Amino acid sequence: MEELGDELDGLLVVSLEQAVAAPYCGLLLADAGARVIKVERPDGDFARGYDAGADGQSAIFAWLNRGKESACLDLKNADDLGVMRAMLRKADVFVSNLAPGAVARMGLSGEDLRAENAGLISVTLSGYGEDGDAAQKKAYDFLVQGETGVCSVTGTPEQPSRVGVSVTDLSTGLTAYSAVLRALIKRGITGRGMDIKLSMFDVVADWMNMPLLQHRYTGGAPKRSGLQHSFVAPYGVFTCGDGKQVLLSIQNNREFAAFCDQVLGQPDLATDSRFEQNPDRYANRAVLDDIVNAVFAKMSQGDVVAALDTARIANAKLNDVADLSEHPFLKNAQGVIGGAHVEMAALPVRSKHGTKNAVPDLGQHTQAVKAEFGIP
């Protein structure tokens, strides 16, 4: 079977990046074979200080920056700005996520750069956009979750919550990566590069379309329901006799009949008028949940999962991060930062060469980059 790997070999990506969104885009480009030069301030990407778990260096930084080169440039310095321009004259892709307008003020807008490099694809990431009031707002993942309404549909009825991973940053980095691939295809046809401008707000607003459309067209956005569903039952978390918990989701009457017969041992429940159709089950979900919990309370988590699997009922253990770390399905990869080896979840799309695991030290490639692009 043909495998993916090195599709972007020979392409040069210059990434003026920090934090998570742009670095995640750069990680995916590097994994596809591109040469990615990460341009950092002299004091480095502040993400290097997110934690100190890898022998004093950041394990999170290692996750996001494998396979890149690091060049420290002070872009307020004319010589260093000259190096940056020289790189961009030869680059295929320029990614940046500085404050809105910062790149253009340095004369590094896509339009300016394509005067000398017609094929350059310029990708600019912002929090809310680059015009008007949107350009003035400072943005981080959590704040955009709040602004787009993600927190309003996440959490319990009593308390809103943020999504527990950086969904705004990661979705924006992934969207940027996909846009770069589209732009490269277009460039292959026209020979011309282009500008790609993405805001974190726009990306997450798109991901919010399900509750947005419910608000606009079906009588209101879903209420926060914790681990319950807003209209399906049984659906949610149930406690087993050993104190561990199981999630299950039943989507149709056929599944419910199999669940009642093979798991609960109460086949008559499937034709009980309180539970015969999903709207009935949802209206009487408190009673139904009590029935399920009473049966599960006599079984271990392992026995419950085995019974659900046998009956072909969709289920999952309610794992914590420690459980994920030891999960038999988890595929691991490594990053090497300094002398530390950091084990992390592997990228979901596998390359035949494997993910590059070397994480650059701050400024590790500065002198080599300067020599290559004009300043020995």
N, C-alpha and C positions, 0 to 999 in steps of 0.2 A: 504494500500500500504506500502511495506517495505521502511524504510527510512535509509539513511546513518547515521553513528554515532559510534564513538569509535572503528573503525576498527583497530587502532594502539594502543589500550589500552594495557598497560603493556610494551611497548617499551620505551627505554630510548634514547633520542637524546641529545647529547652534541654539542652545536653550538658555535664555536669561531667566532663570527659574528660582523659585523659593517655595517653601511649605510643601503642599501635597499635590494640587491639581496639575500644574505644569510638569513637575517631576514624574507623576504617574504617566502622563502622556509620553515623556522622554523615555521612561523605562520600557514602555511597550514598543517604541520605535527602535530602541537599542536591541530588544529581544528579537525583533524582526530583521536584524542585521545591519542597521544604520550605525554610522559612527556618530555618537552624541557627545558634543563638547558642552559640558555644564559650566556656564559662566557664573562665578560667584563674586560677591563683594570681597574685599580683602579680609574682612572678619567672618566671611562664610555665610552660607545659607543658614538662617536661624533654626531650621529644622535639625541641624547637627546637634542642637542643644535640647531636643525634645525629651530625651532620656539619656541615661548613662549606663544602660544595661549590658552593653557589649564591651566589657573591660574599659569602662569610662567613656565610650562613644555610644552614639545613638543607634539602637537596634532598628527603630522605625526609619531613620535615615538610610540605613543599610537596605531595608526592604525596597525603598523607592529609587535608589540610585545605583543599583548594580549595573555593571557594563558600560559606565560612562567615564569620560575624562573630566577632570576638574581644572579649570583655569581661573585664577583670581585676577580680576581686572577692576581698576578704579575708573569708571567711565566718566568721572569728572576730570580725569587727567587726559590731556590731549594725546599723549603717546598710546595709552591704553585704549582710548576710543579709536585711535587709528588701527590698532590690532583688531578690535571688534569689527570695524568696517572691512578690513582686509579679509577676515573670516567670512563675513556675510557676502562678499563679492564672489566667493567660491561655494557658498552654502546652497543646499537645496531647500532646506526648511529652517525657519527662524521662529522659535516659540518663546513667548514672554508672558509673564504674569505680574508685572509691576503695577503701580498705581496708574489709573487711566491717564493717558496723555504723556506719561513719562518717557516712553520710547520715542514718540514723535518729537518731543522737545530735544532729544539728543540727535535728531536728524536720522533716526533709524526706522521711520515708518516704511511700510511695504512699498508705497509709491516712490519714496526717495530712493530706496535701495534697488528697486527694479530699473532705475535709470542706468545702473551698471551691471545688474544681474537680472535679466529679463525673466528667468525661470524661477525666481525665488518665491516660495510659498511662505507667507508671513501669518503666523497664528498668534492672536492677542487674546488673552483671557482676562476677564475683569469680574468684579463682583456683581454689579447691577447693570453695567453698560458704560458707554464712553461719552454720553451726551447729557446735558442738562443736569437736573438734580441727581440722577442716577450715578453720574460720574463722581459726585462728591461723597457718596456713602462708602465708608470703609466696610469691608466684608470678610467674614470668616465663616467656615462651614456651619457652625451652630446658629449664627445670626441669620444666614440665608434660609436655614430650615425654619426658623421662626417667621421670617418675612414672607415666605411662600405658603405658609399654612401647614407645613409638614407636622409641626408640633401639635397643631389643633386636632389632627386625626391620629395621633400617636400617644399611647399612654393609657391610663385607666379613666373611667368616667369622672373620677374626682380630680385627676392630676394630669395635665399635658406633659409630654416628654419629648426629648430629642431622640432621633434614631441613634443607637449606640455605636455606630461606626460612622466614618466621615463620608456619608453618602453624597453630599454636595460636591466635595472635592473630587471624589473618585468618579462620579458620573460625569463631571465636567472634563476630567482628564481623558476618560474613555471616549467622550463625544469628540474632543479635540483630535484624538488619535484617528477616529473613523473619518473625520473631516479631512485630515491630512491625506489619508489613503485615497479619498475621492479626488482631492486636488491633484495628487500625483497622476491619477488616471487622466484627468482633464489636461494636465500639462503634457502628457504623452501624446495627446491629440493636437493641441494648439501650440505647444512650445512655450507657453506663457505661464508664469506663476500667478498668484492671486492673494488677496487678503482674506483671512478668515477671522471673524471677530465673534467671540463667544462670551456670554455672561453666565455665571453660576446661577443667577436668578432664572434666566430663560431655560436653562437645562432642567432645573428642578421643577419649574412651573409645568414643563411638558410632562415630567414624571407624575405630576399631581393631577393629570387630566381625569383620572377615574373619579376622585371625590369632587373635582371641579364640575364635571358634567352631571354628577348626581345633584350637586347644588343647583345648577342651572336648569336641569330638565326633569328631575325625578322627585322634586319636593324637598330637597335638602341634603347636605353633605352627611356622610355617616358620622355617627357619634363615636367618640373614643370608647373602645370596648376591651382594652387590654388584650388578652389572648382569646377572646370570644369573637365570633363573626357578627356582622351587623344584620344578617338575615338568614343564615344557615344554621341548622342544629341537627344532630349533635356536632359540635365543633368547638374545640378548645382544649384546656388542660384538665387532666383527671389524675387523682392521686391513688397510688397502688398501696398494697398492704405493707410494703417495706419502706414507705415514706417517699419513694421516688415517684416521678410524674411522667405521664405520657400525653402527647398531643395526638388528637385524631380529627379527621375531617371526613364527613359523610356527605356526598354530593347528590345522591339520588335515591329513589325508593328501593331499587334493586340492592344497592349497597346496604341500606338500612335493614332490609329483610335478612340479608346474610349476617349482618352484625347481631341482630336480635337472636337469630337461630344459633349461629356457630360460636359467638363470643359471650353473649349474655345468657344463653340457654333459656330464653323466653321468647319463642317464635311468635306468640300471640300479640306481642307488642306492635308488630308490624301492621296489624289490622285494627289496632286500638284507635278509636276515633280521635283521641288526643294526639296521636303520632302518625297517622296514616299518610299525610302529605307534609312536605317540608314546612309550609306556613303553619300547619297545626303543631309540628314539632317545635318550631321556633316560638310560637305563642306559649307553649307549655314546656319550654326548655328547662326551667328550674326543676320541675318534677322529673323530667327525663335525665337531667344531670345527676340528680340524687339516685336514680335507679342505676345509672352507669357506675357512679362512685361506690355504691353499695356492693356491686359485683367485683369491681377492681380492688376493693379493700381486702378481699379474700385471696388476692393473687399478688405475686411479685411482679416487678416491672418486666423482668425477662419473660415471665409466663404471659403477661398481657400482650407484649409485643409479638410473641410467637403466635398467640391466638389471632391477633389482628392480621398478621402477615398471612397466616393460613387462610383466613377468610377474605383475603385481598382487600383489606380496609387500609386506606392510607393513614400512616401514623409516623410519629417520630418521638424519640426520647427528648425530654426537656433538658438538654445538656447545658453545662456551663463551659467556660473557656478551657478549664482544665480537662473536661471530657473531650472537647474538640482536639486538644493537644495530643491525646492518646487515641483518637478515633481511628478505627481500622480503614475507613474510606479516605482518610486524609493523605494527600500526596505532598511531600515536603521538598523544599529546595534550600540552598544555602546562599548566604551572602558572607563575604569575607571582608571585614573592615578592620584595618590595622592588623593585629594578630588574632583577632577574635572571629570565630565561626558562628554565624547567626542562622539558626534553623527556622524556616518560615514556610507558610503554605505556598505551594508552587503556583505559578501562573496557570490559568485554566486552559490556554491554548499552548500546546507543547510544540517546541521546535526540535528538529532532529539533532541539532548541535547542543541542545540544552541551554538553559538560561545562563548568560555570563554572570559569574558570581562575585567578581572583584568590585569593591566599592572604593572610589578614589579618596585618598586623603585630601584635605583641604589644600588646593593649589598644587597638587602633585604634578600636573602637566603644564603648569604656567610657562616655564622656561621653554619647554619643547614647543608649545603652541606659539609663543612669541617668535621663536626662531623660524618656525615653519611659515608663519604669516608675516614675516618682514622685519622683526626686531630681534637681533641675536642676543 
